[in-house]
Amino acid sequence: MAGAQSLPGTRGALEGVRVLDLSRILAGPWCAQNLADLGAEVIKVERPGAGDDTRSWGPPWLPDANGQPSRDATYFAGANRGKQSVTLDIASPEGQAIVRELAAKSQIVLENYKVGDLKRYGLDYESLKAVNPAIVYCSITGYGQTGPSAHKPGYDFIFQGLGGLMSVTGERDDLPGGGPQKVGVAVVDMLTGMYATVAVLAALRHAERTGEGQHIDMALLDAVVAVGATPIIAQRVTGQAMPRYGNAHANMVPYHVFATADGYMIVAAGNDGQWQAYCRGIERADLAADERFATGPGRIVHRETLVPMLEAHMRTRETAHWVQALEAQGIPCGPINDYGQVLEDPQVRYRELQVDLVRDDGSLCPTVKSPLRLSATPVQYDAPPPRLGQHTERVLEGVLGLSAARIAALREQGVI
């Protein structure tokens, strides 16, 4: 879907809301992109000459208008659609004053600095609350604003381990490749960004009703612990840690990844009726008639006998054959795609999940459509991820009313 445009006459749900985004890398930018997708004006403040760390996380790099690598990594493009980039040295008094002026004209501030860092610059919640009592100020850190670990730095990978996610992710220790595994994307960062989005919108609603802003304390550790609610509660009740089952399921068989003649696929037969239908689909009436496997508990007890038989049989035909045969029986199943194959899936293509946006130099920037589908205020895809400092002058002049001479002086001083 190249060059996606706004629908005539539509308005974003957050139109009129201005977000001052002081965050970088992923959790904060993910939240800010959600808000931008919903129609908010997002001003992304970046370091002069460097910008968001992820701009340099290449290769691969976004292509420029000539098809050559630009200075922006594709990683940056994944979380910065729809924003305006302003370069600003917030370590300078002049830069700090500009941030305060922007905060006074914004409804939301996002930041993910270490605890206490922005207080040194007079940019913490209390300082910005003084210039804008209704400000919604969201801080995103690894461990939160309080507690014995609040001062520590941390990345997504650390919290996948510390928060328990890796203890239930990966193959059993006694099997080939056994051991804890991280998720293949920075899932804790993105979960934290999603939780931050919910919190920000709730706080914005409160501010609109009462005129009272508030400070939101978002922590990656809190987010990953929260999504582990099911195994946490189970262990508290039983006293037993949930083992890793890899691609298997503790209570359902077959609920597996199977190698086929040309790849891999997933089969998820969740009850006895689906087991019988699965056996019809793979033309194994003998397994359907075997009393050992007739019930869910029986298939679990005899898992070590049944699964190797299924694995050997599934290797005899191609993935597409099995998917067609099993879908005809109503069995939840599907291939394991790489991301190129994902974009070729007929449902993905129909839903137009690939969105290419045109940057100001004429180059195309591939992005992925938001999953938020609103009927009256749909997500608009107007602005690609910005180049570093692309909107500095526009924002300083248009939002703050700075003169061209003042902007030139700030540039001469290295503030912008």
N, C-alpha and C positions, 0 to 999 in steps of 0.2 A: 504494500500500500504506500506508494511513493508520494511524498509531498502532501501529507494529510492536511486538510484545511478545517477551519471552524465551520459549523453549520450556521447558516444565516439565522439571526434572531435568537440564538441560544445564549444563555448566560450561565457561567459557572456557579455552583452552589456557594462558593466562597468569594465571589466577586465583591470587591471593596475591602477585602481583608489583606493587610500587608504583613508579610513575614520577613523578619530580619534574621537571616541564616548565617550564624557565625560558626557553623559546624563543618567538619570535613571527614573524609574517608567514606563511611557507609551508613551507620545507624542514623545519625542526624540528617545527612543528605537524603536518605530513604524517606524519612518523615517529611522533609521539606518538599520532595518530589510529589508525594501524595497530596500535599496541600496545594502545590502548583497545579497538579492534574485536576483538582477540584475547583480551580479558578482563582486561587489566591495569587497575589503579586508577591513573588519571592525574590528578595535581594540577597544574593550570596556574596558575603564579604570574604575576600581571599588575599593572601599575602602577595605584595607586589613582586613580580619576577618569578614567582614559584607557584602560587595558587594551591588549590586542594592537592594533598599528597597523591591522590589517585590519578591526577593528570600525568604523572610520570611513571605509573605502574604499567609500563609496556616493555616489550611488545606483547600483543599487537597494538598498533596505533590507528586512530581514525585517519582516513585518507583526506588530503586536501583537494582543492578543485582540480589539480593536475594528476590526481591519483597517487601522489607521493605521501609518505607518512607525515602526519602533522605532529604538533607537540603534545597532543592530547591522546592518552591511552583509551582504548575501548572500555576499560573498566570504569573510567570517569563517566562515559556516556550512559551507563546503566542506571545512574542514580541522580542525574542532574538536568533532566529535561525540564523545560518551561521556566528556567530561572534567569535572572539578570546577574551578571558578574561585575562586581565592583572591587577594584584592588585598593587596599587600605592598610597602612601600617598602624595597627592598633597598639603597638608599643610606644608610639609617639603621642605626646599630648594633643596634637592637632587631630590625629586619627581617632583618639579616644573621644574627643569632643564631637566629631562627626558621627561616631556610633551612637552617642547619646542623643544627638539631634534626630538621627534616623529612628531610634527607639521611641522617641517622643511622638513620632508620626506613624508608628506601627502598632499592630495589635498583638503580635506574637514575636518572641525571640527564641531562637534555638541555639544551643551551644554545647560543645562536648570537650571543653578544656579540663585539665586536671583540677581537682577540688582546690579552690582558693586562688587559682591563677588569675581569673578575671577580676577578683576583688582588688588585686594589686593595681589594676588599670582603672578602677572605678567603673567597671562594667558588670558587676555582679547584680543579682536581683535587687537587693536593697538600693543600690545606686540608681538603677534604671527605674525602679518603682518611684523614686523621688521625682523623676521627670515625667512619669506616666503611670499613675496609680492603677490603671486598668490593664497593665501589660501582663500577658501570659508568658511566663519565662520558663522554658523547659531546658533543664540541664541533663545531659546524657553522659554518664561515666561508666567505668567498668564495675565498680563495687558500690556506687551510691555516694551520697554526700556525707554520710555518717558511718560510724563503726570502725573497728580496728584495722580494716583493710582499705578504708576510703582513700588513702593516699597512694595506693598502688596503681601502676599502669596495667593495662591488660588488653588483649585482643580476643576476637571471636574464638579462636582455637583454644585459648586458655579456658574460656567459659564453657565450651562444649565438654571439656574434661571435668573442670571443677564443679559444674552444675549438674553432673550425672548423665548428661545425654550420651556420652561415649560409652558409658557402662552398659547401655542397652543397645548400642549400635555396633555392628560388626559380627563376625562369625564366632562360633564357640571356640574356646581355647584349644580343644582337643581335635579340631578339624583343620585342614590346610588353610592357611591364611587367617587363622584364628587370632583373636585379640580385638581390643577396642579400636574403633574407627571413627573419624570425624565425618560429618556430612560434607558432601562435595561442594556446597556453596556456603557462604558465611551466614548461616541460618540464624545465629543468635543476634548478629548485627541487624538483620532484616526484621526479625521478630521484635526486637527492641524498638526499631523504627516504627513498626506497625502499632505496638502498644503506645508509643509516644504520640502517634497520630490520634489515637482514641483519646488519650489524656488531654492533649491540646484542644481538641474540639469540644470536649466536656468543659474545660476551663474557659474556653472562649464563650460558650453558651452562658456560663455563670457570669462572666464579665459583662456580657451584653445585657443581662437582666439587672445586674446590681452595680456595675461600674467598678467592681472589685477584681483586680487581677490576682494572680497567685504564682507560687514557685512550684514547678513540677520536678521531682527528683526521680529520674529514670536510670535504672542500672541494668547492665547486661546480665549480671548475676541474677537479679530478681526475675528478669524475663525468662531465662532458661530454666530456673527452678519452677516458675509458674507453669510452663508448658510440660513439665515432668509430673504434673499432678497425679496422673493415673498410677505410674509405678511407685511414686513416693507414698501415696496412700496405701497401696498394696503392701509395701514393705513395712509400713508402720503397723498394719493389722497383723501380718503374718510373721514379722521378724526375719523374713528371708529376702535377700536381694534378688531382683528379677535377673535371670540369666540372659545372656545374649543368644538370640536364635538366628542371627544372620538374616537371610531372606525368608526364613520359615516363621511360623506363628505358633505360639504356645498352646493354643486351644483349637486350632483348625488344621486339618490335613485333607487334601493338598492345598496349601497356601504357600506357594513356592515360586522361585525362579527356576525355569527349566531350560537347559541347553537344547536347541533344536538342530536340524541339519544345517542351518545357515545363520544361526544367531542365538538370541535368547528371548524368552517371553515369560510373562507372569500368568499364573493360574490362581484364582482365589475362589475355591469352592467352600462356601461358608456353612453348609448344612447337609443333611443326609440326602435330601432331594437333589441338591446340586451335585453331590457326589455321584448319584446314579446318572444324572444327565451328563456329567463329565465322562463317565465310563462309556456312555453311548457315543459321545462325540469322538472319543479316541478309539472306538470300536474294540473295547475290552470288556465284553460281557462277563468274562471269567472273573474279573476283579469285582464287578458289581455283585456277582453271586457269592463271593467269598464271605462267609460269616464273620471272619476276623475283621473285615473292613466295613461291615454294614452300618455301623454307628460311628458318630464322632469320637466317643471315648475309645472305641475299638481301633480306629485309625491312629489315634494318638498313642495308645499302648503298643501297637505294631508298626509305628512310624519307621523304625529302622529296617523293617522288612519291606514295607510298601513303597517308600520313597525311591529306593534304588530301582525297583521294577518300573516305576513311572518314568524315572530319569532315562532309563535305557529305551523305553518305548518312545518318549518324546523326541529323542534324537533321530528317529527314523524319517521324520517329515520336516518340511520347511515351516518357518514361523507363520507365514501367510496362510498355509493350509490349515494349521491348527487353530489359528484365530478365527478363520471362517467357519470351521467345523464346530468349534466350541461356542461361538456367538450364536450359531443356529440353534444351539441347545439352551441359550440363555445364561451361559456361564460368564461371569466377569473375568476378563482376560485381556491381554494386550502385549504388544512387543516392547522391548526395551530399546528406545531410540536414542541416538545421539542427537545433539541439538539441531543439526542440519535436517535430520529426519523429522524432528518435531515440527519444524516449520513447513514441512511438506505434507503433514497429516491433513486429510480433508477437513476435519472439524476445526483444526487450528487455522487453516486457510479460510474457511467460511467465517470464522469469528474475527478474521483480519487481525491476528495478534502481532503481526509484524508491521511496524510503522516506520517508514523512512522519512526523516525530516531534513529540510534543506537549510544548511548553515549559511551565514552571511557571505561566504566566499563562493557559494554555489555548489559546494560539495554536499553529498548525501550522507546523513548520519543515521545508521540503523538503530532503532529503539524497539522496545517491546511494550505493547499496549497494556495499560492498567487493567486489572481485573475488576475494577469498580464500574458497574454498569448502572447508571441512573437514567431513568426514562425522561424526566423533565429537565434535568441539568446534566447532560452527558459530559464526560471528560473531553476536553478539547486538546488537540495536538497541534499547537500553533508555533511553539518555540523549541528549537533543538537545544541540546546542552551548549552553553555559551562558551565562546573563547575567553581566555583570561583577560579580565578588565574590559570586556566588550562594551559594557553599559556604564562605565564609571562616570563619564561626563553627563550622560543622559539622566542618571539618578541624582547626581549632585545638583544639577541645574533644575531638573523637573520636580524633584521631591523637596529639596532643601532650598532651592532658589539661589544657589551660589552663582556669582557672575563668572564670565569667561576668564576675567583677569584673576579672580580668586582661585579658580580651578587650575589655571596655568601656574600660579604661585605654589599651590600644593604639589603639583607635578614636579616643579623645579626643586622643591624641598625633599622629594622622595616619599612624601606621605601617601601619594596615590601612584 
